[in-house]
Amino acid sequence: MESFICLKERVFVGPVNKLMVTLGISVLLFALSIMFADKASAHGFVENSRADLCAKGINTDCGYVKYNPADLEAPGGFPNGGPEDGKIASANGRYPEMDQQWTDRWEKINIASGLNTFTWVHTANHNTANWRYYITKPDWNPNQPLTRDSFDALSFCTVSHDGSLPEFKDNHLCNVPSDRSGYHVILAVWEVAYTGSTFYQVIDVNIDGDIDPGNGGNPGTGEGNENPEECGHLAWSSTQVYNYGDIVSFNGGDWKARWYSQGQEPGVSGEWGAWEYLGKCADADGHQHP
C-alpha cells in the first residue's frame, strides 16, 4: 500500500508542481516585459544633448544611458527641487557617467548667441506643464560638478503648455544670452503636469565660436577657422565637421545645420537634408545679398 501511495503522489503531485512553476515563470516574464517596455519607451530627450550624443556614439564611455537617452527622470521643481547638486546631469545618479564634468569630457554643439531652436523628442508622451532652459553663469567652472550655483537662477527660456499631451517632437525657439561665449552647459527641463515628474537633459554648447568647430568639439588652439567668409558667415567646406546650429554661407544663401554632418552639401537633399535654408545671406553689416 505504501508503494502505491507514493506512486500516486508522484503521478499526481509532480504535474501540479510543474504547473505552478510554469505559471510563476509566466507571471514573472510578463511583469518583466512590462517593466522593460516602459523603460524602452521612457520618456524624452533633447536632440544633440549630452545623452543623445552618447546614443549616437559621438560621446563615448557614457555607460548605459547610450541605450536610453530619454530615461533621465527625477523629481521636479528645479531649482528649488529636483536632482541633488553634483547629480543634475544624471537625474539624481541614475546614469552616473553623465555627471562627469571637465572641459574636454564631452563633445560640444556649436551655436550662436541669440535665437536657437531646441528640439525635444517625446518617446513616451506625458501631459505637460512647461519646458524650461537654464544656462551656466559667465564665470562658471567647467572642471567642477554641476550644481545649482553653476546655473543662472532664472531660466533664459520658458515654454508654457496647457497640461495636454505635446507632439512627438516639439521645437522651441529660445534666445541664448549674448553675454555668454565659449563652452557652456544648457540644462533643459521638461516638467510633466500633475505628477511631479520631470526630465532633465544637459546640452554642451560652444557659443559664438570660441572653440574650434573643426576639433571635434574640444577646445581649440584659438587660431580660428581658415574658411573664408561669404556674406558674413564662414563659407561651407566639404572637409569641415558641423554640428547642430552651425550657420554657413553657400551659393549666396545662409544655411543652418540640422545635425552633425561632414561633406553633406547644403541643398542637395532638399527639406530632408542636413541643412535648413535660412534665406539669402547678409554681410556683416546686415545688407542682404541678391
N, C-alpha and C positions, 0 to 999 in steps of 0.2 A: 504493500500500500504506500509506503514511504517513497519508493521509487516512482510510482505512478503520480503522486502529488508533485514531486519535484519536476517530473517531466511536464506535467500540465502547467506548472508555474513558468517553466522555461518557454513553453509554447505560447502561453497567454501574456505573461508579463513582458517578455522580450520585445515584441512588436509595439506594445504601449510605450515603453521607454524610448524606442526608436522614433515613434511618432511625436512624443513630447520634445525630444531633441531636435527633430526636424522642424517642428513648429517654432521652437525657440530660436533656431538659427534664422528661419524665415523672418520672424519679427525683428530680430537684430539687424539683418541685412536691409529690411525695409526702412528701419529707423536711420541707419547709416546713409542710405540712399537719399533720404530727405535732407539729412544734415549736410551732405556734400553737395547736393543740388542747390541748397540755399547758399553755401559758400561759393559755388561756381558762379552764381548769378549776382552775388553781393559786390558792390551796390552802385558805386560811381567813382569816376576818376577824371582828372583834367588832362586833356591831350598835351603831351610833351612835359608833363610833370616829372618829378624825380622817379616816382613809381612807374609811370608809363614808359620812361626811357629805360628802366630796368626790364620791363616786359619786352621791349623792342631789342634788347641786347646792347643798347648804346651805353647805358650804365652797367657796370659789372660788379660781381661779388655782392649782390643785393639780398641774398637769402631767398626765402620762399615768396616774397612779395612779387617776384617776377612772374609767378603763375597766377596772381590775383591782385593786380594793382588797384582794384576797386574796393578792397576789403579794409581800408583804413578808417575804422569807425571807433568813436569814443563819445563820452558824454558831451553835451552841447554847452552853450553859454559862454563861449570864448569871447573875451579874455578872462572874465571873472571865473568861469568854469572851464571845462574841457580837459585836455591831457595835461599831465604834470610837466613842469619845466624840465627840459632835457629829454622829453619823450614826445614832443609835439609832432615831429615828422613821422613817428612810428605809430601814432594814435595810441599813446599810453603803453608803448613797448610791445605791441602786437607783432611788429616786424623790427626788431632792434637795430638791424643794419641800417635802417632808414635814418637813425639818429646820428650816425657818424657824420662829423662836421669839421672839415678843414678846407682850405682854399681850393685845392685841386682834386678833392674827393669825387665830385660829381660833374658831369657834363653840363654846360650852360647853354641856354637858348638865347640867341641874340634878339633883343628887342630895342625899340626906341622909346624914349620918354614920350608922354602924350598918349594918344588913343591907341589901344591894343585890344585885340579880341582874344578872350579866353573861352575855351570850349569844354563844357562838362559832358561826359558820356555817362548816362544813367543806365547801367546794365541791369539793375533791378529798381524799378521806379517807386518813389515814395511821395506822398503828399508833402509839399514843400512850403516852408515859411520864407526862406531867403537864401541867397548866396552872398558871401562877403569875402573881400580881398584885403589882406594886410601886407605890409612891406617892411623889411628891416630898416632900422634907422640909418641915417647917414654915417654915423660913427660906430656901427655895429662891428663886432669882432667875428670874422668868418671862421676863425680857428677855435671857437668855443661852442659848446652845445647850444642849440636854440632854446631860448626861454622867452617868456612874455616880454621881458625887458629888451629883447633883441628887436622887437617889432614896435612900430607906432601903435599907440593905444587905440586909435580910431582907424577903422578901415578906410582905405582910399577909394573903395568902390563897394556899394551895396546894391544888389538887385533884389527887389522885393517880389514876392509871389503871393498868390491868393489862397494858398493851402491846398490847391488842386495838384494833380499829377503833372509834372513837366513833360516836355518832349524827350524822346530818347537822347537827342543832342540839344544842348542849349548854348547859344553863343552870347557872350556878354562883352559889350564894348566898354572898356574901362580906361580912365585917364591916369596913366602911371606918372607919379610926381616928377617934375622936371629937375628937382634938386638932388636926384639920385643918379649915379653913374657907376660903371664897373659892375662887379659882382654883388648881387643882392638876392635875397630869397623872398619870394611871394608866397604867402600862406592863403590858400583858397579853402573856404569853409562852406559846406553845403548843410544848412540847418533844416532838418526834417520837422514837419509840423506835427504837433500833438504827442510825440513820443519821447522827446528829449534826446534822440539820437542825432549825431552829427558826423559828417565825413570830412576828413582833413587831407589835403594834398599840398605838398610844398613844390614850388617851381623854382629851379635855379636859373637865374637870368643874368645876362650880361647887357647892361643898359648903355646905349649910345657908344658902343664900340671900344671900351677901354680894354677889352680882352680881344686878342687877335682871333677873328672868327675862323681863320684857316688852321687854327691849332687845336681842333677838336674840342673847343670849349674850355681849354685850360688857359691859365694866364699867359699872355703873350710877351713878346720882348719889348713892346711899346713902339716898335718901328712902324706899325700900321700895315694896311693892305696896299699892295702895289698896283691894284687895278685902277685905271684912270677913271675920273668922274665923268658921267654923262648926265646932263640935266640936274646936277645937284646930288645925285646918288651914284655910288660906285656902279660901274658897268658890270653886267652879268659875265661870269667867267665859267667856262666848262670844267676847269680844274678846281674851282673853289667849292668848299663844303658849306652848305647853307642850312640854317635851322629855322624853325617856325618863327615868323615875324620879321625875318630879314627883308629889307626892301632894296631892290636893284633897279637899274635902268636898262632897257633893252629895246632896240628898234623904235626909239622915240617915246616909249611908254614906261611908266613905273609899275613894278610887279612886286607882290608880297608873297613870301614863301609860306605855303600851307603846312609843310612838314620838312623834316630832314631830307636833303637831297644833294646829289652831286652829278653834274653832267646832264641834267634834265632841262632842256632849253625852254624858256618861258613861251607859252602859247602853243606848244606842239600838241598837247592833248586836250586843248580847249578847257572847258569848265571843270573837267575831271583831272586836270594835270596838277603838277606840284606847285604851280604859281597862280596867284589871283591877280587879274589885271585891275590896276587902280585908276587907270586913265592916262592921258597924255602927261608926260613928265614936266616938271617945273625946275628951273635952275635955282641956284642958292638964294637968289633974290625973290623967288616966288613967281617969276614970269613963266607962263606956260608956253611950251614949245609947240609949233604946228605939227 
